[in-house]
């Protein structure tokens, strides 16, 4: 059996940036179980996993357009500081949940000045080449219910509200 649409694959993965720093990894934890063909993963990684078999190991570099997108300069916004009324000290690197036209978004503070705060609403991995090392551990057919929901269910069935 190989990975194709409607298969559930179990993988170990490590994600590094251009500099080789580990950003995310399943090593030492439960492996990742996902449903192929349902955009559970970034498109570039899903594409490379297509056709792979148990035991296969691959190293993939996913460019931004197949990852989390290019950095969008329009998602940088300068806001008046008094919009952050309830917060004593605003610092670079702080994250806030904001309601945007595209739904809820995490925004990061990238600059703080006397009267203004600049936030970045891009995904933290936007504009980056993503270096994935992946090992395929298991492949199985998805259940009807998983296909309907578009994601994998664990031992106890669907653990989410729909
Ligand atoms: Zn579900």
Boltz pocket constraint, residues with backbone or C-beta under 6 A from the ligand:
constraints:
  - pocket:
      binder: B
      contacts: [[A, 145], [A, 149], [A, 151], [A, 152], [A, 153], [A, 158], [A, 159], [A, 160]]
      max_distance: 6.0
